[in-house]
Amino acid sequence: MQRGPGVYHAVVPMRVAFLAAECEPWAKTGGLADVVDALARALGEVAAGELELPIDVFLPRYRSVVVPVGSLTGERFVEVPGGGGAGGTGMTRVRIVDVAADGYRLRLVDHPASFDREGGYYGDATGDFPDNAARFALFCRAALAVLEAEGRPPDVLHLHDWHAAPAVRYRELGRAAPPAILLTVHNLAYHGWTPRAAVGQLGPEWTAGLGRRAAGIDLLGEAIDRADLVNTVSPGFAREALTPEFGMGLDARLRARGDAFFGILNGLDTDLWDPATDPVLAATFSAADRTGKRACRADLLARVGFDPVDEGPVVGMIGRLDPQKGFDLLAEAAPALLADGFRLIVQGSGPAELVGSLRGLAVDRPDRVALIERFDRDMARRIYAGADGFLMPSRFEPCGTGQMVALRYGTPPIVHATGGLRDTVRDEHDQPGDGTGFVFRHPTAVGLRWACETFRTMFEAGGSAWESLLDRGMAVDFDWRTHSAPAYIEAYRRAMALRAGASAPSPTPPVRRTRP
Ligand code: GLC
């Protein structure tokens, strides 16, 4: 390509729209929400000239979504098929409410019959909502319809998880040049399985393709087949997902995509997660001066009713109390860990059978086990900053955020070697003097305890080896703007090139237009 005086290369800006069921701070049950928000914002910061800004993020307007007064920037109505509840037919009117978000445009799909409900986003105490297919079909249709109505249809639809999957069969909308699709799989465990009797909720685009003997439709699987490109949130998990052990029944479909399926490691929002400015902490601190970390530890221990001057190791853990996250492994190892002198601070909620034994320990040993059974943002920050080690024994973990936050807050992670955890934590036991945390190979109580013991030995010895471990962890650059957001921009270009029928080897150089 010619470069020289008087010649510059302009990239044609792409119009990208996200479709997602969660976005922090409006709607969150897990890491999906953090990533949607942080990636959209990071793209806004690094993509000038590459993307049309601000990018659009579509989100259902659930009952709990609160729009601050004065942040509403527009509204529009579209008519889309469906909306009559399970199996409903006919057209329904949907309002799209635009909100100025931090670095992107939030577009709430407002359809009270679908989203203004008691319970969670996906179900209530009795289980999943029976009309989830209809709800998310309507969400996707409304997003596409408003983009179309505005006369500036997107170049790339960026779909997140199964909730956005119905869009893969609606993208045409009678257009000659349908948008390219990048599907990001955050959690391969949730497929949006739609039994045959419910497929009608998705409309004729989906019923027409249903095989005569098919028991139903795996929405995530269909999106994997039909998106131009598919990624998951770490290279490590992208490799694991190709195996029957981790593929959750979708490994064959992922293998069939060849190099159109790959991993892009999630970043971390380093403005949101910064111990030097975190307003919740008892004292701020940085890599250059960690003095404040002692005050954070004392504050955390006092808040949970532990002896704040006891120097013994305190391990924190945060997340959904489910088997994916390995809480049962902690519960099994906990008695031995307590006998070894550990104290545990666990935050999260989940089904009674999993929480039961931890709850019992917390009641019996309130001086050594704290169980915080709620999602408390401020308390989470105090745990990241004040614990001595941070545990993530996940059985599988497409990426994980907690370990990145813990590293940045100078709290070495203790993790199972899986997916994004393996990609982000270097094992100090394997690479003495070069590690950032502690990694165990087998997701068992024995493995977990072994890693905790390795951690404890180093923690208790303290001194320069310990301090250097913290230095290395705090120095890792997970900023979205450094690697991850640029990798997504490249993926958008590649998806467009594929859609345009160009043969695009991996990785594809950006499509550039030369202007005199
Ligand atoms: C899901 C995955 C988690 C990932 C997050 C954001 O919650 O389980 O590993 O970090 O999505 O991509």
Boltz pocket constraint, residues with backbone or C-beta under 6 A from the ligand:
constraints:
  - pocket:
      binder: B
      contacts: [[A, 30], [A, 31], [A, 32], [A, 35], [A, 185], [A, 186], [A, 187], [A, 233], [A, 266], [A, 396], [A, 397], [A, 398], [A, 399], [A, 400], [A, 401], [A, 420]]
      max_distance: 6.0
